Amino acid sequence: MAVSVRHVPDQQRFLTEVDEVQALLEYHLNGDQLVITHTLVPDAIGGRGIAGDLVRAAFEYARVAGYKVRPACSYAAAWIQRHPEYTEQLG
């Protein structure tokens, strides 16, 4: 089940809250690239696909905004290997 993800552009992060526990994805912009630098899902809400929902939200945002994506964090790099439908966005 996908969670609701909120983009907070002034903090360069995507956030969600599940069972009153916050999870996040941090990024920075580098020219025409959105660089995913960190994904954090606390153990209390782990194992539910939340990190994947955060990464997907970042890729979807980048697609609409015209950015290429560089998955610099290990989770995002592994996620893109499992989701080849997004590889055209790598840059």
N, C-alpha and C positions, 0 to 999 in steps of 0.2 A: 504494500500500500504506500503510495507516494505521500509525502508530507508537504505541507504548504511552506514554501521557501520565500523569504523576503529579501530583496536586494537593498542594501544600504550603501549607495554609491559614495557618499561623503566619507565613509569609513572603509571603503573598498572591501566589502565583505558581503556574503550571503549568509542569512541566519534562518534558523528554524528552532522551534521549541516543541519538545515532546515530553509529556509527563512532567512539565515544569522544569525541564532540563534543556539548556541551550546548546545547540551544535552550530558550527560555523565553518565557512570556507573563506579564506583571505586571498586577495589577489593584489596585483598592482598593474598599472598600465605602462607599457614601454612602446611608445610610438603606436603602431597599429596592432600591437599584441596585448592580449590580456594574459598575464602570467599568473597561474594558480600557484601560490606559495605555501599554503597550509590548509589542511582539512582536519578539523577536530570534532570528534563525536565521543563524548564521555562514555565510559564503560556502562553506566547506568542505563543508557538507551542504545547501546551498541547492538549489532547483529540484526538490525531491522531495515537495512538498505538506506539509511539516512544519508550517509556520506555520498552514496551514488546519486541520491536526489539533489544534493547540494552541487555536485560536479555537473550533473545534467543541467541544472538551472544556470550555472555559469556558462556552459557551452551554448545554451539557448539564448541567453542575453548577448553573448559575443556574436552569435549569428545575426541577430536583429540589428545590433549596433555596428556591424561590419568589421569586427576585430578577428584576427587570427588568435589561436589559443596555444600557449605553451604550458603544458602541465609539469611544473617544476617540483611539485610535491609527489612523493612516491605513490600515494593512493590515487591521485588523478592520473599519473602515468600508467598505473596498472588498469584503471578504469577504461581508459581509451583503448587499451588492447582488447578489452571485452566488448567494446562498442564501436566497431569499424564504421558505422554509419556517420560518425563524427570526425573521421580522420581527415576529410577534406578541409576541416577548419584548422588543422595544425599549422603552425607557422613559426 
